[in-house]
Amino acid sequence: MILHPNSDYVEDMELILAVDLAGGLVVHGKSGDRAGYRPLSWGISPSAEPEAYLSCLRPRYLYIADLESLEGRAPQDDLVRRCAAMVERCYLDRGCRSPAECTAVEGVTPIVGTETAARAIEDLTAYRRGYLSIDVKGGRVLPWGIRPAEMLARASGLSFEGCIVLNIGAVGTERGLVREEVEEMRACYPGRLLYGGGVAGVDDIHLLADTGFDGAIVATAVHRGTVPLEWLRRGRPC
């Protein structure tokens, strides 16, 4: 991680488009209420068909949540592969419940979410690749109820390529971030660290960069125009 003198930006900070897939379409909702997610028909793209949607937005980096697989239904792996082929890097959360499931889709960076991946924190030692998604709701990590900073401290001893703090309760809300909270989380984990959920706009991107995060996962703010689409296409603040 390289900080530019007199700049808020981190040289290698990624801006990543979040795409939730359900029923073969891009869907949108708030606060992790998956039953209330509906096709994204109001944003920049005139189509919620995933390939048309990505052709319109043209992100450099992509984060896919396969809501069908996360809910225990049939994974949308073929669709995910086609979407992943349209970007430089694709992170995929398909609700892995074992290390073997992390290898089901080639050409992606697998996400291992605390919500589904293990009964106990100690069981996470079985995973040897991908990013650990620290799934947060109500300020606590699912399903164990500990604070995100504590989970990040424990994750520093695991074999993941990096971590994501995913504030599920803030998804789609544009709630914004609190400096003291993101500073504490960054201080607890020495590896690559991404943040998603509630990023409201450019000021939050500046804050994440200034506190040393390696990436931000965004969607609603791009459609609302508070994060420039051109930044998403470049894959970094500029």
For each residue, the residues with C-beta under 8 A, 3 or more apart:
1: 10 11 12 212 214
2: 10 11 12
3: 7 10 11 212
4: 7 9 11
5:
6:
7: 3 4
8: 206 209 210
9: 4 13 206 209 236 237
10: 1 2 3 13 209 212 213 214
11: 1 2 3 4
12: 1 2 214 236
13: 9 10 208 209 213 214 215 216 236 237
14: 61 89 194 214 215 216 235 236
15: 60 61 205 215 216 218 227 231 232 234 235 236 237
16: 59 61 62 63 91 194 196 215 216 217 218 235
17: 57 59 61 62 63 217 218 219 222 232
18: 63 65 171 196 217 218 219
19: 26 50 53 54 62 63 64 65 83 219
20: 26 27 28 29 37 64 65 67
21: 24 25 26 27 50 64 65 66 67 68 76 79 80 83
22: 25 27 34 37 67 68
23: 27 68
24: 21 49 50 76 79
25: 21 22 39 40 48 49 50
26: 19 20 21 39 40 45 48 49 50 53
27: 20 21 22 23 37 38 39 40 48 67
28: 20 37 38 39 40 43 172 219 220
29: 20 32 33 34 36 37 38 171 172
30: 33 36 171 172 173
31: 168 169 170 171 172 173
32: 29 137 168 169 171
33: 29 30 36 37
34: 22 29 37 67 70 71
35:
36: 29 30 33
37: 20 22 27 28 29 33 34 67
38: 27 28 29 41
39: 25 26 27 28 48
40: 25 26 27 28 43 45 48 53 223
41: 38 48
42: 223
43: 28 40 222 223
44: 56 57 222 223 229
45: 26 40 48 52 53 56 57
46: 56
47: 52 53 56
48: 25 26 27 39 40 41 45 53
49: 24 25 26 52 53
50: 19 21 24 25 26 53 54 79 82 83
51: 54 55 82 83 86
52: 45 47 49 55 56
53: 19 26 40 45 47 48 49 50 56 57
54: 19 50 51 57 58 59 62 83 86 87
55: 51 52 58 86
56: 44 45 46 47 52 53
57: 17 44 45 53 54 222 229 232 233
58: 54 55 233
59: 16 17 54 62 87 232 233 235
60: 15 87 88 89 232 233 234 235
61: 14 15 16 17 87 88 89 90 91 215 235
62: 16 17 19 54 59 83 84 86 87 89 90 91
63: 16 17 18 19 90 91 92 93 111 196 217
64: 19 20 21 80 83 84 90 91 92 93 108
65: 18 19 20 21 70 93
66: 21 69 70 75 76 77 80 92 93 94 95
67: 20 21 22 27 34 37 70 71
68: 21 22 23 71 73 74 75 76
69: 66 72 73 74 75 76 94 95
70: 34 65 66 67 93 94 95 113 115 116
71: 34 67 68 95
72: 69 95
73: 68 69
74: 68 69
75: 66 68 69 80 94 104
76: 21 24 66 68 69 79 80
77: 66 80 81 94 104 105
78: 81 82
79: 21 24 50 76 82 83
80: 21 64 66 75 76 77 83 84 90 92 94 105 108
81: 77 78 84 85 105 106 107
82: 50 51 78 79 85 86
83: 19 21 50 51 54 62 64 79 80 86 87 90
84: 62 64 80 81 87 90 92 105 107 108
85: 81 82 107
86: 51 54 55 62 82 83
87: 54 59 60 61 62 83 84 90
88: 60 61 235
89: 14 60 61 62 109
90: 61 62 63 64 80 83 84 87 107 108 109
91: 16 61 62 63 64 108 109 110 111 131 164
92: 63 64 66 80 84 105 108 109 110 111
93: 63 64 65 66 70 96 111 113 133
94: 66 69 70 75 77 80 101 104 105 110 111
95: 66 69 70 71 72 113 115 116
96: 93 99 101 102 110 111 112 113 116 117 127 130
97: 101 116 117
98: 101 102 126
99: 96 102 103 126 127 128
100: 103 104
101: 94 96 97 98 104
102: 96 98 99 110 112 127 129 130
103: 99 100 106 110
104: 75 77 94 100 101
105: 77 80 81 84 92 94 108 110
106: 81 103
107: 81 84 85 90
108: 64 80 84 90 91 92 105
109: 89 90 91 92 130 131 161
110: 91 92 94 96 102 103 105 129 130 131
111: 63 91 92 93 94 96 130 131 132 133 164
112: 96 102 117 124 127 130 131 132 133 160
113: 70 93 95 96 116 117 132 133 135 166
114: 117 118 124 132 133 134 135 141 142 143 144 151
115: 70 95 133 135 142 143 168
116: 70 95 96 97 113
117: 96 97 112 113 114 123 124 127
118: 114 121 122 123 124 126
119: 123
120: 123
121: 118 124 144 151 154
122: 118 125
123: 117 118 119 120 126
124: 112 114 117 118 121 127 132 155 158
125: 122 158 159
126: 98 99 118 123
127: 96 99 102 112 117 124 130 132 158 159 160
128: 99 159
129: 102 110 159 160 161
130: 96 102 109 110 111 112 127 160 161
131: 91 109 110 111 112 160 161 162 163 164 192 194
132: 111 112 113 114 124 127 155 158 160 162 163 164
133: 93 111 112 113 114 115 163 164 166
134: 114 141 148 151 152 155 163 164 165 166
135: 113 114 115 141 142 166 168
136: 139 140 141 142 148 165 166 167 168 169 197
137: 32 140 142 167 168 169
138: 169
139: 136 147 148 169
140: 136 137 144 145 146 147
141: 114 134 135 136 144 145 146 147 148 150 151
142: 114 115 135 136 137 168
143: 114 115
144: 114 121 140 141 151
145: 140 141
146: 140 141 150 151
147: 139 140 141 150 151
148: 134 136 139 141 151 152 165 185
149: 152 153 184 185 187 188
150: 141 146 147 153 154 188
151: 114 121 134 141 144 146 147 148 154 155
152: 134 148 149 155 156 163 165 185 188 189 193
153: 149 150 156 188 189
154: 121 150 151 157 158
155: 124 132 134 151 152 158 160 163 189
156: 152 153 188 189 190 191
157: 154
158: 124 125 127 132 154 155
159: 125 127 128 129
160: 112 127 129 130 131 132 155 163 191
161: 109 129 130 131 191 192
162: 131 132 191 192 193 194 214
163: 131 132 133 134 152 155 160 189 191 192 193 194
164: 91 111 131 132 133 134 193 194 195 196 217
165: 134 136 148 152 185 193 194 195 196 197
166: 113 133 134 135 136 171 196 197 217
167: 136 137 170 171 195 196 197 198
168: 31 32 115 135 136 137 142 171 197
169: 31 32 136 137 138 139 197
170: 31 167 173 175 197 198
171: 18 29 30 31 32 166 167 168 196 197 198
172: 28 29 30 31 219 220
173: 30 31 170 198 220
174: 198 199 200 201 220 221 224 226
175: 170 198 200
176: 198 199 200 201 203 204
177: 181 182 195 198 199 200 204 207 208
178: 181 182
179: 182 183 207 211
180: 183 184
181: 177 178 184 185
182: 177 178 179 185 186 195 207 208 211 213
183: 179 180 186 187 211
184: 149 180 181 187 188
185: 148 149 152 165 181 182 188 189 193
186: 182 183 189 193 211 212 213
187: 149 183 184
188: 149 150 152 153 156 184 185
189: 152 153 155 156 163 185 186 193
190: 156
191: 156 160 161 162 163
192: 131 161 162 163 214 215
193: 152 162 163 164 165 185 186 189 212 213 214 215
194: 14 16 131 162 163 164 165 213 214 215 216 217
195: 164 165 167 177 182 199 208 213 215 216 217
196: 16 18 63 164 165 166 167 171 199 216 217 218
197: 136 165 166 167 168 169 170 171 217
198: 167 170 171 173 174 175 176 177 204
199: 174 176 177 195 196 204 205 208 216 217 218 221 227
200: 174 175 176 177 203 204 221 226
201: 174 176 204 205 221 226 227
202: 205 206 226 227 228 237
203: 176 200 206 207
204: 176 177 198 199 200 201 207 208 216 221
205: 15 199 201 202 208 209 216 218 227 231 237
206: 8 9 202 203 209 210 237
207: 177 179 182 203 204 210 211
208: 13 177 182 195 199 204 205 211 213 216
209: 8 9 10 13 205 206 212 213 237
210: 8 206 207
211: 179 182 183 186 207 208
212: 1 3 10 186 193 209
213: 10 13 182 186 193 194 195 208 209 216
214: 1 10 12 13 14 162 192 193 194
215: 13 14 15 16 61 192 193 194 195
216: 13 14 15 16 194 195 196 199 204 205 208 213
217: 16 17 18 63 164 166 194 195 196 197 199
218: 15 16 17 18 196 199 205 221 222 227 232
219: 17 18 19 28 172 222 223
220: 28 172 173 174 223 224
221: 174 199 200 201 204 218 224 226 227
222: 17 43 44 57 218 219 225 227 229 232
223: 40 42 43 44 219 220
224: 174 220 221
225: 222 228
226: 174 200 201 202 221
227: 15 199 201 202 205 218 221 222 231 232
228: 202 225 231 232
229: 44 57 222 232 233
230: 233 234 238
231: 15 205 227 228 234 236 237 238
232: 15 17 57 59 60 218 222 227 228 229 235
233: 57 58 59 60 229 230
234: 15 60 230 231 238
235: 14 15 16 59 60 61 88 232
236: 9 12 13 14 15 231
237: 9 13 15 202 205 206 209 231
238: 230 231 234
